[in-house]
Amino acid sequence: MIDYSRNWLFIDPELQSRLGELRLLIMGVGIGSVMAELALRTGIRHITIADGDQVDASNLNRQNYTSADIGRRKVLACADRLRAIDRSASIRVIDAFLDEAMLREEIPKADVVINTIDFDSPVFLLSNRLCRQFEVLELFPMNIGFGSSVCVFQKDGRGWSELFQFENHVDLKQKILQHLAQAAQFAPYLQEAAARYFVPERPAFDPQLGISCAISSSLMLGLIIKHLRGESLKAFPEFYFLDATLPHFL
């Protein structure tokens, strides 16, 4: 079992205990693999990870896998890593892409949901609705350049469909990025990147950096801690944004 004594100055015993009791559901163990490890090392000991994908060499620039994991199921490789850190932790594995029935079963069991499901999955929006229906805090991270944004969804707040009108997942992604760009005052390099992103000839895969995954995970864990302390969180359509190349935090 992990000795959390080095957390003492910043996490008091009561908060440490509450972290240990929290039930975290991570949907997608790309970014989620980094978040899962940080959560466990900080004190979250009940973690369910769900994903139906396998590790690819292109994941290694940002996700918590090694070359030995290439070709393995992501959830199994992630679970092995977590259990190697602490075999006494409760790590549940769902080796599948979540469908509606799974969401309806799993979301009510969780205290916090990390939603990293791909935009083109039909359950991406369903998770957003069900978390609010079941009064479960949902965090949505988005890697952006050398930084990250995190949107917070709570029971009485607005969801994607209440703010945006869209025809498909590409349209939704563009509207989300435009919303973030306008409110966050993106750095010039991101403004230039945004102009080149939504063009037909771009690569099919999204650009993502390791620093972004680390920032996303850190932001989400910080928000969970604020939530456990009873502090208010900025709810969507407001959001949190941090770019490591900029001197400010939004």
C-alpha positions in Angstrom: 0.0 0.0 0.0 1.2 3.5 -0.8 2.4 5.6 2.1 0.7 8.9 1.6 2.6 10.7 4.5 4.4 13.0 2.0 1.0 14.6 1.2 0.7 15.9 4.8 1.2 19.7 4.3 -1.3 19.9 1.5 -3.8 17.1 2.1 -5.0 16.7 5.6 -6.0 13.3 7.0 -9.8 13.9 6.5 -9.3 14.8 2.9 -6.9 11.9 2.4 -9.5 9.6 3.7 -12.2 11.1 1.4 -9.9 10.6 -1.6 -9.5 7.0 -0.5 -13.2 6.5 -0.5 -14.0 8.3 -3.8 -15.1 6.2 -6.7 -13.6 7.3 -10.0 -14.7 6.2 -13.4 -12.3 6.9 -16.2 -13.8 6.4 -19.7 -10.9 6.1 -22.1 -7.4 5.3 -21.0 -5.5 7.5 -23.4 -5.3 10.7 -21.3 -7.0 8.6 -18.8 -4.0 6.4 -18.3 -2.0 9.5 -17.1 -4.9 10.6 -14.9 -5.4 7.1 -13.4 -1.8 7.0 -12.2 -1.8 10.5 -10.8 -5.1 9.8 -9.0 -3.7 6.6 -7.4 -0.5 8.3 -6.4 -2.4 11.1 -4.7 -4.8 8.9 -2.8 -7.8 7.8 -5.0 -7.9 4.1 -4.5 -11.2 3.0 -6.2 -10.7 3.4 -9.9 -12.7 1.9 -12.8 -11.1 2.2 -16.2 -12.9 1.5 -19.5 -11.6 1.3 -23.0 -11.9 -1.1 -26.0 -8.7 0.0 -27.7 -5.2 -1.4 -27.8 -1.8 0.3 -27.3 -0.2 1.7 -30.5 3.3 3.1 -31.0 1.8 6.5 -31.6 0.4 6.5 -28.1 3.8 6.5 -26.4 4.5 10.2 -26.9 1.8 11.1 -24.3 0.1 8.1 -22.6 1.4 5.9 -19.7 2.5 2.9 -21.7 5.8 1.5 -22.8 7.0 -0.2 -26.0 6.4 -3.5 -24.3 2.7 -2.7 -24.2 2.3 -2.2 -27.9 -0.5 -4.5 -29.1 -1.9 -5.1 -25.7 -5.4 -4.0 -24.5 -5.1 -0.6 -23.0 -7.1 -1.3 -19.9 -5.1 -4.4 -19.1 -1.8 -2.6 -19.6 -3.0 0.4 -17.5 -4.4 -1.9 -14.8 -1.1 -3.8 -14.6 0.8 -0.5 -14.1 -1.6 0.7 -11.4 -1.4 -2.6 -9.5 2.3 -2.5 -9.8 2.2 0.8 -7.9 -0.2 -0.5 -5.3 -1.6 -4.0 -5.4 -4.1 -3.2 -2.5 -5.9 -0.6 -4.6 -9.3 -1.4 -6.1 -8.8 -1.3 -9.9 -11.8 -2.4 -12.0 -11.4 -3.1 -15.7 -14.0 -2.8 -18.5 -12.2 -4.0 -21.6 -14.8 -2.6 -24.1 -16.0 0.6 -25.7 -18.8 1.7 -23.5 -22.4 1.5 -24.8 -25.6 2.9 -23.5 -26.4 0.0 -21.2 -22.9 0.1 -19.7 -23.1 3.8 -19.1 -26.4 3.4 -17.3 -24.9 0.7 -15.2 -21.6 2.3 -14.4 -22.3 6.1 -14.0 -24.5 5.7 -10.9 -21.7 3.8 -9.2 -19.2 6.6 -9.6 -18.7 9.8 -7.6 -16.7 11.4 -10.4 -16.5 10.6 -14.2 -13.7 11.5 -16.4 -15.1 11.6 -20.0 -12.4 11.1 -22.7 -14.6 9.3 -25.1 -14.0 10.2 -28.7 -16.3 12.8 -30.2 -17.5 10.5 -32.9 -18.8 8.0 -30.4 -22.6 8.2 -29.9 -22.1 7.7 -26.1 -20.0 10.9 -25.8 -23.1 13.1 -25.5 -25.1 10.4 -23.6 -22.5 10.4 -20.8 -22.9 14.1 -20.5 -26.6 13.8 -20.1 -26.5 10.7 -17.8 -24.0 12.2 -15.4 -26.2 15.2 -14.8 -29.3 13.0 -14.5 -27.6 10.8 -11.9 -25.9 13.9 -10.2 -22.4 12.6 -10.8 -19.6 15.2 -11.4 -18.3 14.9 -15.0 -15.0 16.3 -16.1 -14.1 16.7 -19.8 -10.5 17.3 -20.6 -9.2 18.5 -24.0 -5.5 18.6 -25.0 -4.7 21.9 -26.7 -1.2 22.6 -27.9 1.2 22.9 -24.9 -1.8 23.1 -22.5 -5.2 21.8 -21.7 -8.8 22.8 -21.0 -11.2 21.1 -18.6 -15.0 21.6 -18.6 -17.0 20.8 -15.5 -20.5 19.4 -15.7 -22.7 19.3 -12.7 -26.3 18.3 -12.0 -28.0 21.7 -12.5 -25.6 22.9 -15.2 -25.8 23.1 -19.0 -24.5 20.4 -21.3 -23.2 20.4 -24.8 -26.6 20.2 -26.5 -28.0 23.1 -24.5 -25.3 25.4 -25.7 -24.3 24.2 -29.2 -26.4 23.4 -32.3 -24.5 20.9 -34.4 -25.0 18.3 -37.2 -22.2 15.8 -36.4 -19.2 15.2 -34.2 -16.9 17.2 -36.5 -19.2 20.2 -36.2 -19.4 19.8 -32.4 -15.6 19.6 -32.1 -15.2 22.8 -34.1 -17.8 24.7 -32.1 -16.2 23.6 -28.8 -12.7 24.7 -30.0 -14.2 28.0 -31.2 -15.9 28.6 -27.8 -12.6 27.9 -26.0 -10.5 30.0 -28.3 -12.8 33.0 -27.9 -13.0 32.8 -24.1 -9.4 31.8 -23.4 -7.6 34.2 -25.8 -5.4 31.5 -27.3 -1.8 32.2 -27.8 -0.8 33.2 -31.4 0.6 29.7 -32.1 -2.8 28.2 -31.2 -4.7 30.7 -33.4 -2.4 29.7 -36.3 -2.9 26.0 -35.5 -6.7 26.4 -35.4 -6.7 27.9 -38.9 -4.8 24.8 -40.2 -6.8 22.3 -38.2 -10.2 22.2 -39.9 -9.1 21.6 -43.5 -9.8 18.6 -45.6 -6.2 17.7 -46.3 -5.1 17.5 -42.7 -4.1 14.1 -41.1 -7.0 12.1 -39.8 -5.5 11.8 -36.3 -5.5 14.7 -33.8 -2.2 16.3 -32.7 -1.6 15.7 -29.0 1.5 16.3 -26.8 2.7 14.6 -23.7 2.8 17.9 -21.8 -0.9 18.4 -22.5 -1.9 15.0 -21.0 0.1 15.8 -17.9 -1.6 19.2 -17.6 -5.0 17.8 -18.2 -4.5 15.2 -15.5 -3.2 17.7 -13.0 -6.1 20.1 -13.7 -8.7 17.3 -13.2 -7.1 16.1 -10.0 -7.0 19.6 -8.6 -10.7 20.1 -9.4 -11.6 16.8 -7.7 -9.8 18.0 -4.6 -11.6 21.3 -4.7 -14.9 19.4 -5.1 -14.1 17.2 -2.0 -13.3 20.4 0.0 -16.7 21.8 -0.8 -15.3 24.6 -2.9 -17.3 25.8 -5.9 -16.2 24.9 -9.4 -16.7 26.9 -12.6 -19.3 25.1 -14.5 -19.6 24.8 -18.3 -19.8 27.0 -20.4 -17.1 28.4 -18.3 -14.0 26.2 -18.2 -10.5 25.9 -16.9 -7.6 26.5 -19.3 -3.8 26.4 -18.7 -1.2 26.8 -21.4 2.4 26.2 -20.3 3.7 28.8 -22.7 1.5 31.6 -21.3 2.0 33.5 -18.0 -1.7 33.2 -16.9 -4.3 30.7 -15.9 -8.0 31.0 -17.0 
